[in-house]
Amino acid sequence: MSLNLLAPLAVAVVAVFGAVQRLHQAAVMLVSLVLAGALAAVLGGPVADLFGSTSGAEGTWSYVGEAFCFWAILCVAFLGLRAAGDRLLPNEPPLPAAARVLGGGALGALAGYLAAGLCLIIVQMLPVAPAILGYEPFRYDAGTGRDTPERVERGDRLWLAPDRAAVWVFDTASGGALLGRYGDAYPPERRRPEGDSRAADLPTRRATDAPRGASEETPRGNETAPDADDFLYYHWYRRWQAVRWRTGRALGPVAEVPPGAEGACGLLLRRGRETTLYGMKLKVFFAVQSEEVAGFPDIEAPAGEEFLKVRLRMEPADRLPRTIDSAQFRLVDASGQTVAGDPMVVGAAQKKAEDGGKPEALGSAESPPVVPRDLRFAFPGGGDQGAYACTGMRFRFRKGGQYAVRSLVFTVPASVTTDELRLFMDPCVPPP
C-alpha cells in the first residue's frame, strides 16, 4: 500500500523540519495546526453551506465544496496563527541545544502525523475513487435486495492510522463539531434480524441520500455514538456514492449500463467472448443446444423449446465482497428483449469416500462459497462420478482471485440460434 510509505515519509520530513526550527518554533507550529484544524472543523461546513445554497442541493458543490472550504480555512488560520505566534512569542526558552533539537523533532513528528491525517480527511471529502494509492478503508457490498441492503465492510487500515487519529484530535479540539456534523447521520452499526449471526456492519443512510428509485423506508438501526470510522465511512464511501446518485454520473463501484442497452452490452454466446457487466468479468467458454440435461433424462424441455447450456466464467472486477446469483443472468436478443429467464445450474459431481459416499458438486479450484437451491444428484450405474443440477446457485466472493466456472442451462425456443442471443446480467441480486 503506497500510503503506508508516503504517510511515514511525510511525518519524517516534518520531523526534520521541526528539528531544524528547534523546540520553540515547532511548538508554535503544532499549536497553530491544532487550533487551525479545530477552526476549520467548526466553520468548514457552515461556510460551504452558504456557497452551496446558491448552486442548489443537487449540485456537486454541495458535496465537494466543503473540502475546499475546510482546506482554505485551515491554511489561512494556520498561516495567521503561525505568524502571530512568531511575532508575539519571539524568545526561545533557555534549554540545552540538544533538548531544543530533539524536542523540535518530536513536536515536528507529531505535527506531521496530524497534518498527514488532515490531508487524508480532505482527500476523502472529494468524489474520488474509494481506493487511493492502494488504501481502501471500506469496501462495498451490493447486498441482496431490500431485506438485506447494501453495506460497507471494513477494509484496509493505515499503519499508525493518521486519518483516524486526526478525526479524534480535531473533533476533540473543536468541541465535537467534526463528528457532530456527520456522525449522527451514519451510525456505524445497525441491528440485524434476530438469529442472523453475520457481522452487524450495515451503516444506515438518510432518505435524502438514497439512490434514485430506491425506497425511502430504509430500516433504522441502533443509534450508536459517532466515531472516527463513522466519519471516514461517510466521506470516503458515502460522499463518493452521493455524487453519483445526485448527478447521475457513473462514478460508483459498479459500472452502469444505459437503460435499454441490454442488447448492445450483452455478451455474445461465442467461444472466448468476454465483457464486464455491473462490476463482474464474464467469459463464455461455449454455448451448446440440447433437448435434455446431461445426466438428468427426466428433466425435459417444454414442447417447442430446448435447453441451451452456457459455460461461463465469473469473477468480480473490483469491489469485494460481492454476492452474485445465477438468477441475475438471462438471455436477450439484439433488441434487449428477454428470451430466457432464470437458468438452472448443472455440472459434474462425485461421491466423497471420506464422508461415507456423500455426493459433492465440483467447481473451479478458486471457486467462492456457493449456496445451491434444490440441489439434486445423478450417478448413472451407481458409480462415483455423476452430475448435479439445481434451480439456482448463489456465489459469495470474499477475497481477491476467486472466480467461478459454472454451466448455466436456459430454456429457449427451438427456432432460436445462439447467434441471435446475448447473455445479460441484472444488477440487483434477488432475495434468498
C-alpha angles and dihedrals in degrees: 000000000000095000090059086066100036097049095054089043090056090048090051093050092052090045090056089047090051091050090052091048091047129223099299098054092038089056091050089050093050095046091046091051094050093047092045092049091049091050091049090050090053099042104027096081099043092046091050089049090056092054093038093056089068094055098045132250091273094058124108088234090071087066106033101029092078091062090057093045091048091049094045094049091045093052096044093046094045094049091045094048092045092052091046092049093050090049099044097037105038099146122087119220116256098258132141115274092244091053091050092050097043093042091049091051092050094049090043090054090051091049090048090049092054092042091054089050091049092051090052091050093051092047089051090058091063124086093252129137114289091245116065117187090336095313117121112162094182131035126206124238114187092211126214104273140292096324092051104029129194116289143183120234128201113272133172127352123207121233107267087002099241092179094056092043092050091051091054096044097047094040089053092045091050094049094251096311094131101052093029091065096054113005096079091055096059114032108196094233140034129192116260124215114283112274095025106123098186119118110283097229103131110129110204124225136214117258089242090062096048118121117263110279094015122127116261091215093092108162114252120225138204108306105236128183112276118249140176093276090055092051093048091047090054095050105034097042113012098046090051091051093042092058089052093049096044099043099034092232118142097240098127130108093262120064113241124231113208114247111267093017097106093113094050094043097040121108115254112235095240129123113272096009114141139174142157119251122181093339096315123113109219129189129182116218095180144329118216129180119218140162094230142027110255111251093014108075090165091066104085132179118239119261112288093017137088140190123268114198116203118191105211137182117209127191131159112250097206126332122076139223095041133172121206128180128199088230088070090070123084138159120246135180126236091279093053096253114145114251100171131016133196112007131213118239118228135173149132122313137185139190115249110226093197090059096049095267096310110168119242133191111233122225141168120302093250095038116147122232111289135203112203125198122221092354117194134173137213124197109181113214092007094279128147094250121071144120140275132212131187136174091238145344135212121212122203113198109197106163141027119277095033117130136163129220113194140155114240116199117205128185109231136169110275090233094061119095125210091244088067095052136080131190115236133180125214113222096223117084109219118236115266 
